[in-house]
């Protein structure tokens, strides 16, 4: 197993020769989304542009945006119909390799992967070799009681089906690379690591900028494991010390969502001002990030290489204070690209307050963040690593 995204540049997977297949590689980008806001679909668009921008690939995309709120029978009909079209599309387009984006909940009904089989069947019958990009493998054990247990069991049962179809796989964290290698119930498949790039274009240079005074931003505030309680308590401590701050929740899911209501409830109880930007387009998101002098990564699992939201903060040269956790990416730690603090409200408040007061230190963090992003996470870097894997798989497919 290899880490394609290891700093400072991705390495060639498995020590293979870098000899290129003549001509642009014909790649079919395949995936499924559950709703209108989908980081996986955004990732595929960013990487497709980067692959084509390198001049080494022609990308064809076949993507299903599932109808929201459909029942099981309707969802099955929708996916089966799309899978049939996918099979025909692959036969007509004759790609050399498929890049399958796999986020398990997108192929699930109420968390159980009941919609996966038609897609895998269509890919298998097409005869085109598959590289699986595993965004979400399976739900963790020990969360959400009986429902979480059902998700964890059924999603682990589905994963070997995806791996058996795949010639090679790519994962988005080094921890998942190691996880695959330790699972005896999974047949060994060549696996590689690549981080995710930002899906928000930083524009020219990703300059840091000073931002609005007293604003602390949180981008990607809805995922499970978000420590809104710690962030609100830290903000309250800063206010009590004479440095009032405004918490700004940037982007999706926006006002009225369950995540937003929880942040607002905690903030109101603590006497902390909180505001939401609402859902923004790419340009609006970029501007909103630049207006926040300090950003906090409040996910208790730590800053990870699989989140496009974190990648956007680095790409925009933000000064980021991040809760250190079990999933903290070692590359970030070694590069000093973010300030890591234990999950403690007083320590978080101290770090945020210091950065709010110190423009030079904020600028230094922003510079390191942007430098790390350009060397390890930028779309062209990720595309280079993907192209190596895709070309190797296409060569293997042509030789069989």
C-alpha positions in Angstrom: 0.0 0.0 0.0 1.3 3.4 -0.8 0.7 7.0 0.2 0.3 8.9 -3.1 -0.2 12.2 -1.3 2.8 12.0 1.0 4.6 15.3 1.3 5.9 17.1 -0.5 4.5 15.4 -3.7 2.6 12.2 -4.5 4.8 9.2 -5.1 4.4 6.7 -7.9 2.2 3.9 -6.6 3.9 0.6 -5.9 7.2 1.6 -7.5 5.8 1.2 -11.0 7.4 2.6 -14.1 6.2 6.1 -15.0 6.0 5.3 -18.7 2.8 6.9 -20.1 0.2 5.3 -22.2 0.3 7.2 -25.5 -2.4 9.7 -26.0 -5.0 11.1 -23.6 -6.4 8.5 -21.2 -10.2 8.0 -21.6 -11.6 8.1 -18.0 -15.3 7.5 -17.0 -16.1 9.4 -13.8 -19.0 7.6 -12.1 -20.8 8.4 -8.9 -24.1 9.0 -7.0 -25.2 11.9 -4.8 -28.0 12.0 -2.2 -28.8 15.7 -2.5 -28.0 19.1 -4.1 -25.0 19.8 -1.8 -22.5 17.0 -2.2 -18.8 17.3 -1.5 -18.1 14.1 -3.5 -19.7 15.4 -6.6 -17.8 18.7 -6.2 -14.6 16.7 -5.7 -15.2 14.8 -8.9 -15.7 18.1 -10.8 -12.5 19.7 -9.4 -10.4 16.6 -10.2 -11.9 16.2 -13.7 -10.9 19.7 -14.6 -7.4 19.1 -13.2 -7.0 15.8 -15.0 -8.0 17.4 -18.3 -5.9 20.5 -17.6 -2.8 18.3 -17.3 -3.5 17.2 -20.9 -3.2 13.5 -20.1 -6.9 12.5 -19.8 -10.3 12.9 -21.4 -13.0 12.7 -18.7 -16.6 11.6 -19.3 -18.9 11.9 -16.4 -22.0 9.8 -15.6 -23.5 10.9 -12.3 -26.8 10.2 -10.6 -28.4 12.9 -8.4 -30.9 10.9 -6.4 -34.4 12.2 -6.0 -34.8 13.5 -2.4 -37.3 11.8 -0.1 -38.1 8.9 -2.4 -39.2 5.6 -0.8 -37.4 2.3 -1.1 -39.3 1.1 -4.2 -38.9 4.4 -6.0 -35.2 4.6 -5.1 -34.6 1.1 -6.4 -36.3 1.9 -9.7 -34.3 5.1 -10.0 -31.0 3.5 -9.4 -31.7 0.4 -11.6 -32.8 2.7 -14.5 -29.7 4.8 -14.1 -27.4 1.7 -13.9 -28.9 0.4 -17.2 -28.1 3.8 -18.8 -24.6 3.7 -17.3 -23.9 0.2 -18.8 -25.0 1.5 -22.3 -23.0 4.7 -21.9 -19.9 2.8 -21.0 -20.3 0.5 -24.0 -20.8 3.5 -26.4 -18.1 5.7 -24.8 -15.5 2.9 -24.6 -13.4 4.4 -21.7 -10.2 2.8 -20.8 -10.8 3.0 -17.1 -13.7 3.9 -14.6 -13.1 6.0 -11.6 -15.9 5.0 -9.2 -16.6 7.5 -6.4 -17.9 5.4 -3.5 -19.5 7.1 -0.5 -21.5 4.4 1.1 -24.5 6.4 2.2 -25.1 7.6 -1.4 -25.8 3.9 -2.3 -27.9 3.3 0.7 -31.6 3.6 1.8 -31.8 4.8 5.3 -28.2 4.0 5.8 -28.3 0.4 4.5 -26.6 -0.1 1.2 -29.6 -1.6 -0.7 -28.9 0.4 -3.9 -25.4 -0.7 -4.6 -25.9 -4.0 -6.5 -27.3 -2.6 -9.7 -24.4 -0.1 -10.1 -21.7 -2.8 -9.4 -23.5 -5.2 -11.8 -23.5 -2.6 -14.6 -19.8 -1.9 -14.1 -18.9 -5.6 -14.0 -20.8 -6.3 -17.2 -19.1 -3.4 -19.0 -15.7 -5.1 -18.7 -14.0 -1.7 -18.1 -11.4 -1.9 -15.3 -12.4 0.1 -12.2 -10.5 2.2 -9.7 -12.6 2.9 -6.6 -12.1 6.1 -4.8 -13.4 5.4 -1.3 -14.7 8.5 0.3 -16.7 6.8 3.0 -16.1 3.1 3.6 -18.4 2.1 6.5 -20.0 3.7 9.6 -17.9 3.4 12.8 -18.8 1.0 15.5 -20.4 2.2 18.7 -22.5 5.2 17.5 -26.2 5.9 17.4 -27.3 2.7 19.1 -29.1 0.0 17.2 -29.4 2.1 14.0 -25.7 2.8 14.0 -25.0 -0.9 14.6 -27.2 -1.8 11.5 -25.3 0.7 9.4 -21.9 -0.5 10.6 -22.7 -4.2 9.9 -24.4 -3.8 6.5 -21.9 -1.3 5.2 -19.0 -3.6 6.1 -20.8 -6.4 4.3 -21.0 -4.2 1.2 -17.4 -3.0 1.1 -15.8 -6.3 -0.1 -18.2 -6.3 -3.1 -16.8 -2.9 -4.1 -13.2 -4.1 -3.6 -13.7 -7.3 -5.5 -14.8 -5.3 -8.5 -11.8 -2.9 -8.3 -8.4 -3.3 -9.7 -7.0 -0.6 -7.4 -8.5 1.7 -4.7 -7.7 5.2 -3.5 -8.6 6.4 0.0 -8.5 9.9 1.4 -6.8 9.4 4.7 -3.7 7.5 5.8 -5.6 5.9 8.6 -8.0 4.3 6.1 -5.1 3.0 4.2 -3.9 1.2 7.3 -7.4 0.1 8.2 -7.8 -1.7 4.9 -4.5 -3.4 5.4 -5.5 -4.8 8.8 -8.8 -6.2 7.8 -8.5 -10.0 7.2 -12.0 -10.3 5.9 -11.1 -8.0 2.9 -9.3 -9.5 -0.1 -6.1 -7.6 -0.6 -6.4 -4.9 -3.3 -3.6 -2.4 -4.2 -4.5 0.7 -2.2 -3.2 4.3 -2.2 -3.7 7.5 -0.3 -4.5 10.9 -1.7 -5.9 13.9 0.2 -8.9 15.8 -1.1 -8.5 19.3 -2.7 -10.6 22.3 -2.0 -13.9 22.6 -3.9 -13.8 26.4 -3.4 -11.4 28.2 -5.8 -9.2 30.6 -3.8 -8.5 32.6 -6.8 -5.1 34.3 -7.3 -2.7 33.3 -4.6 -5.1 32.6 -1.8 -3.9 35.8 0.0 -4.5 35.8 3.8 -6.1 39.2 4.2 -6.9 40.7 7.6 -10.7 39.9 7.8 -13.3 41.5 10.1 -12.3 42.3 13.6 -13.5 39.9 16.3 -14.9 37.4 13.9 -14.2 33.7 14.4 -15.4 31.4 11.5 -16.4 27.8 11.4 -16.7 26.2 8.0 -18.2 22.7 7.8 -20.1 23.0 11.1 -22.6 20.2 10.6 -20.8 16.8 10.6 -21.2 14.3 13.4 -18.5 14.9 16.0 -18.6 18.7 15.8 -17.7 20.2 19.2 -20.0 23.2 19.1 -20.1 23.1 22.9 -16.3 23.7 23.2 -16.3 26.4 20.6 -19.2 28.3 22.2 -17.6 27.9 25.7 -14.3 29.3 24.3 -16.1 32.2 22.8 -17.9 32.9 26.1 -14.5 32.8 27.9 -13.1 35.3 25.4 -16.1 37.6 26.0 -15.7 37.4 29.8 -12.0 38.4 29.4 -12.9 41.6 27.6 -12.4 40.3 24.0 -16.0 39.7 22.7 -16.1 37.6 19.5 -18.8 36.8 16.9 -19.1 33.2 15.7 -19.8 33.0 12.0 -21.0 29.7 10.6 -20.1 29.7 7.0 -21.9 27.9 4.2 -24.2 24.8 4.3 -26.5 23.6 5.7 -27.6 27.1 6.7 -30.3 28.6 8.8 -33.1 26.3 10.0 -31.0 23.2 9.8 -30.6 20.9 12.8 -26.9 21.8 13.1 -27.6 25.5 12.9 -30.3 25.3 15.6 -27.9 23.4 17.9 -25.2 26.0 17.5 -27.7 28.8 18.1 -29.2 27.1 21.2 -25.7 26.7 22.8 -24.7 30.3 21.9 -27.9 31.8 23.3 -27.4 29.9 26.6 -23.8 31.2 26.8 -24.6 34.8 25.7 -22.4 34.4 22.6 -23.3 36.1 19.3 -23.6 33.7 16.4 -24.5 34.4 12.7 -24.9 32.3 9.7 -24.0 33.2 6.1 -26.4 30.7 4.6 -25.6 28.5 1.6 -23.3 30.4 -0.8 -22.0 29.8 -4.3 -18.2 29.4 -4.8 -17.4 33.1 -5.1 -19.5 33.9 -2.1 -17.9 31.2 0.0 -14.4 32.4 -1.0 -15.3 36.0 0.1 -16.9 34.8 3.3 -13.8 32.8 4.3 -11.5 35.8 3.6 -13.7 37.9 6.0 -12.9 35.6 8.9 -9.4 36.4 10.4 -9.4 33.2 12.4 -11.1 29.9 11.6 -11.7 27.1 14.0 -11.8 23.4 13.0 -14.2 22.2 15.7 -14.4 18.5 14.7 -13.4 16.5 17.7 -11.7 13.8 15.6 -9.2 16.4 14.4 -8.2 18.0 11.1 -8.2 15.4 8.4 -7.1 15.0 4.8 -10.6 13.9 3.7 -12.5 17.1 4.2 -12.9 19.6 1.4 -13.9 22.2 4.0 -10.5 22.0 5.7 -8.8 22.0 2.3 -10.6 25.2 1.5 -9.4 26.9 4.6 -5.8 26.0 3.8 -6.2 27.0 0.2 -7.5 30.4 1.3 -4.5 31.0 3.6 -6.6 31.1 6.7 -5.1 31.0 10.2 -6.8 27.8 11.6 -7.0 26.7 15.2 -7.9 23.0 15.1 -9.0 20.6 17.9 -6.4 17.8 18.0 -7.9 14.3 17.7 -7.3 10.7 16.7 -7.8 11.5 13.0 -5.4 14.5 12.9 -3.3 14.3 9.7 0.3 13.9 10.5 1.4 16.0 7.5 -0.5 19.0 8.9 1.1 18.6 12.3 4.6 18.3 10.8 4.2 21.3 8.5 2.7 23.5 11.3 -0.1 24.4 8.8 -2.7 24.7 11.6 -2.5 25.4 15.3 -3.5 22.2 17.1 -5.0 22.4 20.6 -6.4 19.7 22.9 -10.2 19.6 23.2 -10.2 22.1 26.1 -12.3 25.3 26.0 -9.7 27.4 28.0 -6.8 26.3 25.7 -9.0 26.9 22.6 -9.9 30.4 23.8 -6.3 31.2 24.5 -5.2 30.2 21.0 -8.0 32.0 19.3 -7.5 35.1 21.3 -3.8 35.2 20.7 -4.3 34.9 16.9 -7.1 37.5 16.8 -4.6 39.9 18.5 -1.6 39.0 16.4 -1.8 39.9 12.8 1.8 38.9 12.0 1.2 35.4 13.5 -2.0 35.0 11.6 -0.2 35.9 8.4 2.5 33.4 9.2 0.0 30.6 9.8 -1.8 31.6 6.6 1.4 31.4 4.6 2.3 28.0 5.9 -1.3 26.8 5.3 -1.3 27.9 1.7 2.2 26.5 1.1 1.2 23.1 2.5 -2.0 23.1 0.4 -0.1 23.9 -2.9 2.5 21.1 -2.2 0.2 18.4 -1.0 -3.5 19.0 -1.7 -3.9 21.2 -4.7 -6.1 19.8 -7.6 -3.1 19.4 -9.9 -1.2 17.4 -7.2 -4.2 15.1 -6.5 -4.8 14.7 -10.3 -1.2 13.7 -10.9 -1.5 10.9 -8.3 -4.9 9.8 -9.7 -3.6 9.7 -13.2 -0.8 7.4 -12.2 -3.2 4.9 -10.7 -5.7 5.2 -13.5 -3.0 4.7 -16.2 -1.6 1.7 -14.3 -5.1 0.1 -14.1 -5.7 0.9 -17.8 -2.4 -0.8 -18.8 -3.3 -3.9 -16.8 -6.8 -4.0 -18.4 -5.3 -3.7 -21.9 -2.9 -6.5 -21.2 -5.6 -9.0 -20.1 
